[in-house]
């Protein structure tokens, strides 16, 4: 099987959709001799910030000379970005080889009457096989959707269960209240593991504490009063937390100090569990971390920024960031969203800050909100709004923006990789 054939196979499997159940992946992994049982995990759930917390944590662990697997979704620049070891993506040939191994296991399963795994089940199995093959010391694992019933929750050897910011999203699957959503995400907590939380709303924090206590899991969280943000610019920002004194983060945005502090708490929990991670490795790792798609500057003159703000809470934090970093510049927006997201709330937060908005169609025709419909949603908040294709939107925004202005592409991670390619031409 070639890499191209592997991708075609996964596209064909996509007809099985998404199923929140662990039974199928358990059966699949058993057929593959349970590679996940040879691995140890930092398991991260949350609504916003999972990827950033993962990036900080895994970069620090690599600095501490651990071999670290990363499993992330969704990706921004390339499909293979989802499976990495020490920040190097899985090679195409290896990916194809492991997909073929998993495919053969699926044939055996289905011939015996078993249910067919989903694409995410298969990708997760491939990741575990690869991390086992590479003898990873730790795997930093991001949930796909929720927690309790997410395919990644088949793991048992969880060292730390960590929670980035939890807010309302995917309510159809996870519940219609913050408490229900938090309890679903708290399903990744395993008996005796360490539990770490970023800054949360009180009702969310209470659920996480209850679940940690139920599983006899030591709990720690980021305290807002211990976190200090310093000077900031489009080149970086200063960060101070619990003995980490004014280091420079490359990651931009008002939420990044909170994400970095959450990663610090994960590292402190690992230290208590016997992992050797020096303060120097912690500080160096934090300062080196990059993660595209989270208020990332990808071009200059004018500045082009991409941000995957795709729900209400993310849009609110993007609004705060834009007000903090905007410094009186005009901001031209490029916006594309999925139909199942809170696009009206995103429009209400962002529209008043934008000089003009170019709405676009996203790559996925089944989920996207057509640009023409998005235009009508945005118009009450920003009168200058028109629908275009992505390429045209960026070209026109660059012609209209002055050298000191900002072009902000936001709304979904799914098209930001294309924005990076266009900006670099």
ZIKA-V588754 format. One record per backbone hydrogen bond with DSSP energy under -1.0 kcal/mol. NH is the residue of the N-H (numbers start at 0). CO is the residue of the C=O. Records with the same first field share a line. If there is no record, write none. Layout:
NH=CO / CO
//
This chain:
5=1
6=2
7=3
8=4
9=5
10=6
11=7
12=8
13=9
14=11
15=12
16=13
20=18
25=21
26=22
27=23
28=24
29=25
30=26
32=29
33=28
36=33
37=34
38=35
40=156
41=138
42=159
43=140
44=161
46=164
47=164
52=48
53=49
54=50
55=51
56=52
57=53
58=54
59=55
60=56
61=57
62=58
63=59
64=61
65=60
68=137
69=83
70=139
71=81
80=77
81=78
82=79
83=69
84=87
85=67
87=84
89=82
94=90
95=91
96=92
97=93
98=94
99=95
100=96
101=97
102=98
103=99
104=100
105=101
106=102
107=103
108=104
109=105
110=106
111=107
112=109
113=108
121=117
122=118
123=119
124=120
125=121
126=122
127=123
128=124
129=125
130=126
131=127
132=128
133=129
134=131
135=130
136=66
137=66
138=39
139=68
140=41
141=70
142=43
147=183
149=146
152=149
153=150
154=151
157=155
158=40
159=40
160=193
161=42
162=195
163=44
172=169
173=169
174=170
180=176
181=177
182=178
183=179
184=180
185=181
186=183
187=184
188=185
191=214
192=189
193=158
194=217
195=160
196=219
197=162
204=200
205=201
206=202
207=203
208=204
209=205
210=206
211=207
212=208
213=209
214=210
215=212
216=211
219=194
221=196
225=222
226=223
227=239
229=237
232=235
235=232
236=248
237=230
238=246
239=227
240=243
243=240
246=238
248=236
255=252
258=254
259=255
260=256
261=257
262=258
263=259
264=260
265=261
266=262
267=263
268=264
269=265
270=266
271=267
273=270
274=269
281=277
282=278
283=279
284=280
285=281
286=282
287=283
288=284
295=305
297=303
302=404
303=298
304=406
305=295
306=408
307=292
314=310
315=311
316=312
317=313
318=314
319=315
320=316
321=317
322=318
323=319
324=320
325=321
328=325
331=405
332=355
333=407
334=357
335=409
338=366
340=337
342=340
345=341
346=342
347=343
348=344
349=345
350=346
352=349
353=350
354=330
356=383
357=332
358=385
359=334
367=363
368=336
373=369
374=370
375=371
376=372
377=373
378=374
380=377
381=377
384=382
385=356
387=358
392=388
393=389
394=390
395=391
396=392
397=393
398=394
399=395
400=396
404=401
405=329
406=302
407=331
408=304
409=333
415=412
418=414
419=415
420=416
421=417
422=418
423=419
424=421
//
